[in-house]
Amino acid sequence: MDAQRALLDSLMGLNRDGDRPDDDATMDFRHPRVCKPYLCGLCPRELFQNTRLDLGTCKSLHLPTLRSAYEEQKSARDFGYERELSNELSRLLADVEKKIARAQRRLAEDGEDNQTRTQILQLTQDMQDAAVQAEKATKDGDPDRSLRMMEKMEILKRKRRELLTQSNAGVSNGVDNVNQKLRVCDVCGAFLSIFDSERRLADHFGGKVHVGYVQIRRKLKELMEKKNKEKTEEKQEKESDLGIGEKNVIVTKIGSGGESVIDPGVVVVVVIESVVVVATGGDR
């Protein structure tokens, strides 16, 4: 049986039944079954799985070998995949920006010191970042950096505690409005409370929804910067071909009176600030 299977593999390929796409050496990344956003580095359907924003499982193929093949060829030809991904990410981002705007309007009449609660939540996120860096430094065998990150965490924790004390004082003085203790996450649009525990806030900043929108924003920024760079380079190349900003004058000899003489049939092209002036040797 094994010998027969091996013979079929050699004759028809490992993916002859269509159940082993990773082993199909003949598949091209342009195949309709291949996920094009995945080729570009980010499939939106992978971001929010098992969350309230779940877009459903991606039914297209995600094959690292085909992504590598695409990476090798994309510089020689524009397949349009990055443009399509950019449009899709822009739509997703536009939706969450509308959500953020609505939430901010809801809290706009709030009399609480918005700056204070923003600082508290920012300190919490900075604490989480410092903890991640400390853990990474420990794994990398850099105890000095790990210690510095731990010290930074303690400083941030003290600052956060002081701001919380100030905010609690406002509540004890009669300022008791739940909305006044909320802030809108400017990444994913979720409501955050300055009284949430450090662990709960850390869970938010490390959660799938928040991280998913971080990835969307980062990827879209990358694609837009690349597009702008290509446009700039294309413009510079066209200007270089036209000789914009240069004065190219062909003078073949000097006449008896000292004037410049252009031989008949010679074309002189002068380009000044995108204005092209053409003269021939017959012009006097």
C-alpha positions as CSV (number, residue, x, y, z in Angstrom):
1,M,0.0,0.0,0.0
2,D,2.8,2.4,0.9
3,A,4.6,1.6,-2.3
4,Q,1.4,2.3,-4.3
5,R,0.9,5.6,-2.5
6,A,4.5,6.6,-3.1
7,L,4.1,5.8,-6.8
8,L,0.9,8.0,-7.0
9,D,2.7,10.8,-5.2
10,S,5.5,10.8,-7.7
11,L,3.1,10.7,-10.7
12,M,0.4,13.0,-9.5
13,G,1.9,15.0,-6.7
14,L,1.5,15.0,-2.9
15,N,-1.7,17.2,-3.2
16,R,-3.4,15.0,-5.7
17,D,-6.6,14.8,-3.5
18,G,-6.6,18.5,-2.7
19,D,-6.1,17.9,1.0
20,R,-2.5,18.9,1.2
21,P,-2.1,22.4,-0.3
22,D,1.2,23.0,1.5
23,D,2.7,20.2,-0.5
24,D,1.4,21.4,-3.9
25,A,4.6,22.7,-5.6
26,T,2.7,23.7,-8.7
27,M,0.3,26.2,-7.1
28,D,0.9,29.8,-7.9
29,F,0.2,32.7,-5.5
30,R,-2.2,34.2,-8.1
31,H,-4.5,31.2,-7.7
32,P,-8.0,32.3,-6.7
33,R,-7.9,30.0,-3.7
34,V,-4.9,31.9,-2.2
35,C,-5.6,34.7,0.3
36,K,-4.2,37.9,-1.2
37,P,-4.2,39.9,2.1
38,Y,-2.2,37.2,3.7
39,L,0.4,37.5,0.9
40,C,0.7,41.2,1.8
41,G,1.3,40.4,5.5
42,L,-2.1,40.8,7.2
43,C,-5.4,38.9,6.8
44,P,-8.1,40.9,8.6
45,R,-10.1,37.7,9.2
46,E,-7.4,36.4,11.5
47,L,-7.4,39.4,13.7
48,F,-10.7,39.1,15.6
49,Q,-11.4,35.4,15.8
50,N,-13.7,34.4,18.7
51,T,-14.5,38.0,19.6
52,R,-17.6,40.1,19.1
53,L,-16.0,41.5,15.9
54,D,-15.3,38.1,14.4
55,L,-15.3,38.4,10.6
56,G,-15.5,34.6,10.1
57,T,-12.9,32.1,9.2
58,C,-10.8,32.9,6.1
59,K,-11.6,30.2,3.5
60,S,-8.7,31.0,1.4
61,L,-5.2,29.4,1.6
62,H,-2.5,30.9,3.9
63,L,0.7,29.3,2.6
64,P,4.1,30.7,3.7
65,T,5.8,29.3,0.6
66,L,3.4,31.3,-1.6
67,R,3.9,34.5,0.5
68,S,7.7,34.1,-0.1
69,A,7.1,33.7,-3.8
70,Y,5.0,36.9,-3.8
71,E,7.6,38.8,-1.9
72,E,10.2,37.9,-4.5
73,Q,8.1,39.0,-7.4
74,K,6.1,42.1,-6.2
75,S,9.0,44.5,-6.8
76,A,8.9,43.7,-10.5
77,R,5.2,44.0,-11.0
78,D,2.2,45.6,-9.3
79,F,-0.3,42.8,-8.7
80,G,-2.8,45.2,-7.0
81,Y,-3.0,43.1,-3.8
82,E,-1.6,45.8,-1.6
83,R,-4.1,48.4,-3.0
84,E,-7.0,46.0,-2.3
85,L,-5.8,45.4,1.3
86,S,-5.3,49.1,1.8
87,N,-8.9,49.7,0.8
88,E,-10.2,46.9,3.1
89,L,-8.2,48.2,6.1
90,S,-9.4,51.7,5.4
91,R,-13.0,50.6,5.6
92,L,-12.4,48.8,8.9
93,L,-10.6,51.8,10.3
94,A,-13.3,54.2,9.2
95,D,-15.9,52.1,11.1
96,V,-14.0,52.1,14.3
97,E,-13.2,55.9,14.0
98,K,-17.0,56.5,13.8
99,K,-17.4,54.4,16.9
100,I,-14.7,56.4,18.7
101,A,-16.2,59.7,17.7
102,R,-19.7,58.7,18.9
103,A,-18.3,57.6,22.3
104,Q,-16.3,60.8,22.7
105,R,-19.4,62.9,22.0
106,R,-21.2,60.8,24.6
107,L,-18.6,61.9,27.2
108,A,-18.2,65.4,25.8
109,E,-20.4,67.0,28.5
110,D,-18.4,65.4,31.2
111,G,-17.0,67.8,33.8
112,E,-14.2,65.6,34.9
113,D,-10.6,66.5,34.2
114,N,-10.1,64.5,31.0
115,Q,-6.4,65.0,31.2
116,T,-6.1,63.3,34.5
117,R,-7.9,60.1,33.5
118,T,-6.1,60.1,30.2
119,Q,-2.8,60.2,32.1
120,I,-3.9,57.4,34.4
121,L,-4.7,55.1,31.5
122,Q,-1.6,56.0,29.7
123,L,0.5,55.2,32.7
124,T,-1.2,51.8,32.9
125,Q,-0.3,51.1,29.3
126,D,3.3,52.3,29.9
127,M,3.6,50.0,32.9
128,Q,2.5,47.0,30.7
129,D,5.1,48.0,28.1
130,A,7.8,48.2,30.7
131,A,6.9,44.8,32.0
132,V,7.1,43.3,28.6
133,Q,10.5,44.9,28.0
134,A,11.7,43.7,31.4
135,E,10.7,40.1,30.6
136,K,12.3,40.3,27.1
137,A,15.6,41.7,28.6
138,T,15.6,38.8,31.1
139,K,15.2,36.2,28.3
140,D,17.9,38.0,26.3
141,G,20.3,37.8,29.2
142,D,20.4,41.5,29.9
143,P,19.8,41.9,33.7
144,D,20.8,45.6,33.8
145,R,18.1,46.5,31.3
146,S,15.6,44.3,33.0
147,L,16.3,46.0,36.3
148,R,15.9,49.5,34.7
149,M,12.5,48.4,33.3
150,M,11.4,47.2,36.7
151,E,12.5,50.5,38.3
152,K,10.6,52.3,35.6
153,M,7.5,50.2,36.4
154,E,7.7,51.2,40.1
155,I,7.9,54.9,39.2
156,L,5.0,54.7,36.9
157,K,3.0,52.8,39.5
158,R,3.6,55.5,42.1
159,K,2.5,58.2,39.6
160,R,-0.6,56.3,38.8
161,R,-1.4,55.8,42.5
162,E,-1.1,59.6,43.1
163,L,-3.4,60.4,40.3
164,L,-6.0,57.9,41.4
165,T,-5.9,59.4,44.9
166,Q,-6.6,62.8,43.4
167,S,-9.5,61.5,41.4
168,N,-10.9,59.6,44.4
169,A,-10.8,62.9,46.3
170,G,-13.1,64.4,43.7
171,V,-15.6,61.6,44.2
172,S,-15.6,62.1,48.0
173,N,-16.3,65.8,47.5
174,G,-19.6,65.0,45.7
175,V,-18.4,64.6,42.1
176,D,-19.9,61.2,41.6
177,N,-20.6,60.6,37.9
178,V,-19.7,57.2,36.4
179,N,-19.2,58.8,33.0
180,Q,-16.7,61.2,34.5
181,K,-14.3,58.2,35.2
182,L,-14.4,56.8,31.7
183,R,-12.2,57.4,28.7
184,V,-12.5,56.1,25.1
185,C,-9.7,54.0,23.8
186,D,-8.4,55.9,20.8
187,V,-7.3,52.7,19.2
188,C,-10.3,50.4,19.3
189,G,-13.1,52.6,20.8
190,A,-13.7,50.6,24.0
191,F,-14.7,52.4,27.2
192,L,-12.0,52.3,29.9
193,S,-12.3,53.3,33.5
194,I,-9.5,54.8,35.5
195,F,-10.7,52.6,38.4
196,D,-10.2,49.3,36.5
197,S,-7.5,47.2,38.1
198,E,-4.0,47.2,36.5
199,R,-4.6,43.6,35.4
200,R,-7.9,44.4,33.7
201,L,-6.5,47.4,31.8
202,A,-3.5,45.2,30.8
203,D,-5.9,42.6,29.5
204,H,-7.5,45.2,27.4
205,F,-4.3,46.6,25.9
206,G,-3.2,43.0,25.2
207,G,-6.6,41.8,24.1
208,K,-7.4,40.6,20.5
209,V,-9.6,43.6,19.6
210,H,-7.2,46.2,20.7
211,V,-4.2,44.4,19.3
212,G,-6.1,43.8,16.1
213,Y,-6.7,47.5,15.5
214,V,-3.1,48.3,16.4
215,Q,-2.1,45.9,13.6
216,I,-4.6,47.4,11.2
217,R,-3.4,50.9,11.9
218,R,0.3,49.9,11.6
219,K,-0.2,48.0,8.4
220,L,-2.3,50.7,6.8
221,K,0.4,53.3,7.7
222,E,3.0,51.1,6.2
223,L,1.1,50.7,3.0
224,M,0.3,54.4,2.7
225,E,4.0,55.4,3.3
226,K,5.1,52.9,0.7
227,K,2.5,54.3,-1.8
228,N,3.6,57.9,-1.1
229,K,7.3,56.9,-1.5
230,E,6.5,55.3,-4.9
231,K,4.6,58.3,-6.1
232,T,7.5,60.6,-5.1
233,E,10.1,58.4,-6.8
234,E,7.9,58.2,-9.9
235,K,7.5,62.0,-10.0
236,Q,11.3,62.5,-9.6
237,E,12.0,60.1,-12.3
238,K,9.6,61.9,-14.7
239,E,11.1,65.2,-13.9
240,S,14.6,63.8,-14.4
241,D,13.6,62.5,-17.9
242,L,12.2,65.9,-18.8
243,G,15.1,67.8,-17.4
244,I,12.9,70.0,-15.3
245,G,15.0,72.7,-13.6
246,E,17.8,72.4,-16.1
247,K,18.7,74.6,-19.1
248,N,20.0,72.5,-22.0
249,V,21.2,74.7,-24.8
250,I,23.1,73.4,-27.8
251,V,25.4,76.0,-29.5
252,T,27.5,74.8,-32.4
253,K,29.5,77.9,-33.3
254,I,29.9,81.6,-32.9
255,G,29.0,83.9,-35.7
256,S,31.3,86.7,-37.1
257,G,29.5,89.3,-35.1
258,G,29.9,87.3,-31.9
259,E,26.4,86.0,-31.9
260,S,25.5,82.4,-31.1
261,V,24.6,80.5,-34.2
262,I,22.6,77.3,-34.2
263,D,23.1,75.0,-37.2
264,P,19.9,74.4,-39.2
265,G,18.2,71.2,-38.2
266,V,19.5,71.3,-34.7
267,V,16.8,71.3,-32.1
268,V,17.4,73.3,-28.9
269,V,15.2,72.3,-25.9
270,V,15.1,74.6,-22.9
271,V,13.1,73.4,-19.9
272,I,12.4,76.1,-17.2
273,E,10.0,75.3,-14.4
274,S,8.1,72.7,-16.4
275,V,7.8,75.1,-19.4
276,V,9.4,73.6,-22.5
277,V,10.8,76.0,-25.1
278,V,11.8,74.5,-28.5
279,A,13.9,76.3,-31.1
280,T,15.5,75.1,-34.3
281,G,18.6,76.3,-36.2
282,G,16.3,77.9,-38.8
283,D,14.8,80.3,-36.2
284,R,16.4,83.8,-36.5
